[in-house]
Amino acid sequence: MIKSPDKSKEKIESMFDEIAPAYDKLNHLFTLNIDVRWRKQIVKHISGNNIKSGNILDLASGTGDLTKELIKLNPGIIYAADISSKMLEIQKNKIRYKNLQLIQTEAQFMPFDDEYFDIVTIGFGVRNFYNLKESLKEIRRVLRPEGKLIILEMFKAGGLKTSMFNFYFGKIMPYAGNKISKSNAYSYLFNSVNSFFNVKEFTEICEMCGFETESLKNNFLGIVNTFYLTKK
């Protein structure tokens, strides 16, 4: 039985504060460093499609791996927002950019003006939002007309990939994560994927909250997907 994870604000904040020191190391280890390429693909998509990148919000930015790539677009201003202060502390020491602003905030209650951002990105964070629909509506509020929302996320595997996914992400990841980070947070991460919506359901929710799906890129046997969405 898959246990539904506790997604309360306090639980999410304390959990990511706890694993922050080992977060980068474990992410690269578990994805065989392929996660770096997925983030680079997002920047390549933005620049290759001549998408305006004046003001960017990297939401659930964690330690700033995606933020670091987005800076290559030379945006007017980039906000890196996360619920975890410890994650942001690591990002502050890792990235130097004159137009980077770090802010601790919840996704559904952001302190930004209406229609302020050209692009909002979320890398491996949206499944941790404890109120997904309200968070998506809030993202829509801060996006300019026809602004872009780009989401990189993990989804549960289907068919023959299920047993492989369950073994690797349900057994190996939690064990290694506990040994390295001294935390059981990686058991939560496995459960959060399995209890989350599938790709079709998530697409429908995004569209219901005011976004149009422009394209969807499958990675990692379809377990990792990148959504390119536009504010309707």
N, C-alpha and C positions, 0 to 999 in steps of 0.2 A: 504493500500500500504506500502511495506517495503522500507524504505529510505536507499539508499546506503550510508554508513558512509564515512566520510572524513578520508582517510588513509595517508595523507601527513605526512612526517617525523615530521614536527613541531607540527601537531595536536596530533599525537600519543605520542610524547615526553611530551608535556605539559599536556595531559590528565592523563597519568600515574604518572607524577610528582604530579599532583593535588590529586589523590586518594591514593597515596602511604601510608600515615599514617593509613588509615582504610582498606587497601587492604587485609591483612591477616584475620582480623576479619570478613570481608564480605565474603571472599572466603569460609571460614569454615562454616559460617552461611548458605549461600545459598546452599551448597552441603551437609548440615547436617553432616559435618566433614568427609564425605566419601572420599573427595579429598586426605586426608592423606593416605588412603589405596591404592589409585591408584598410588601414587608416590612410595610407598613401593613395590608394585608389579613390578615396573620397575627395581628396585634394585634387587629384588628376581630373576627376569628373567635374568639379567646380570650375577649374581653369579651362578645361577642354570644351565646356559648354558656354563659356563666357558669362557665367553667372556673377552678378554683382556681389562683391564681397566687402562692402563698405563697413558695416557693423555686423559682427558675428558673435553669437552666444554658443559656447560649448557647455551644454548642460549635463550634469552628472559627470563632470570632467575628471574626477578622481585625481590622480597624480599628474595629469596633463599630457599623456601620450598623444592624444588626438589634438589637443591644443597646440602642441609643439609643431605638428604637421600643418595645422591651419595657419599658423604664423607665416608660413612660406608664401601665402597668398598676399601678404603685406596689407592686411585689412586696416581700415581707419581706426577701429577699436575692436578689441576682442575681450569679451567677458568669459572667464572660466568660473562656472558656478557649481557648487556641490554642497550636499548636506553635511559632509564630514570635514571638520576643521583640520583634522590630522592629515587627510589627503591633500588639502589645500596648502598646508605647511610644507609638505614634500614638494609640491608643484612650485611653490614660491622659490625654493632653493634650487630647483632643477631648470627653470626657464627664466631667461632674461629678455624682456621685450618691452619697449617703452610704452606701447599702447595696450598692454595687458592689464586687466583689472580682475582681481580675485574676489569672489563674494560667496559667503555661506548662505544658502537659501534653499527652501523647499521648491519643488517644481510647480506645485499648484498655487503658490503664493509668492510670485516674483516681484521685486521692487522696481520694475522697469516701466517706462511709459508705453502707452499703446503704440503699435506699429513702429517700434524702434529698430528692430533688427532685420537685416536682409537675409540672413541664414541662421538657423538653429541646428546644431548637431547634438546627437546623443550616442555615445559609444558604450555599449554594454551597461546601460543604466535604466532603460525604460521599464524593464520587467520588475525593477525594485520600487517603482512608484506605487505608493500605497493607495492612491486614487488616480488611476490611469486616465479616465475620461476627463476629470477636472484638470489634470495636468496638461493634457493635449489641448484643451480649450484655452488654458492659460498661455501655452506656447503660441497658439493661433493669435491670441490677443496681442502679444508683443512682436509678432511678425508683420512686416509691411505687406500691402496687397501683392499677391503673387510671390511672396517670400518663400524660401525653400526650407523644408525640414528634412534632415538626413538622419536616419536611424540605423545604427549598426547593432545587431542583437542576435542572441542565441535563441533557438527554438528547439523544442523536443523533436527527436528523430522519429521517423515512421518506418513501417515495413521491416526489412531485414536489418536496417541500421539501428533499430531499437536496442537489441541486445548488446551491440558494440558500444553504443552511447551509454547505456546503463552501467556497463562494466567500467569503462574508462572514466566517465564523469561521476558515476555513483560510487565507485570503489577506489580507483587509483587516485583521483583528484583529492577527495576528502582525506585519504590517508597521508598523501604527500603534503597537502596543505596544512594538516595538523602538525606534522613533523617539523615543517619549516617555519610556519607562522605561530605555532603553539596555540592554534585557535580551531574551533570546529565550524568556522564560518563557511568553509567550502562544502560542507554537507548542506547548509542553507542554499548555497548557490545552485547545487544540483536540483534540490527540491523546487527552487524558484523557477527553473527552466521547465521542469515537468508539470508544474501547476499553472504555468502561463498559457496564454492563448496560442493556437497554432497560427501559421502564417496567414491563412485565409481569414480566420477570425480577427486577427490583429489588423489586417488590411481593412476589413469592414468597419472596425471601431475607428480607425483613423479617418476614414471617409465620412463616418457619421459625425465626427467632431470637426468637420470642416476642411478636410484635406483631400487632394486628388493624388492618386498614385501615378507618378510619371514612369517609373521603372523600378524593377526589383532585381537585385543581383544575388545569386546563390553562391555561397562559399562553403568549404569544409563539409562536403557531402550534403549540402542543404541544411546543415545544422546552424550555420551562421548566415544571416541574410542582411543585405543593405537595402533599405527603403529610401527612395528618392521621391519626396512628396512636395506638393505645391499648395499653398494656402488658396482656398477657393473664395 
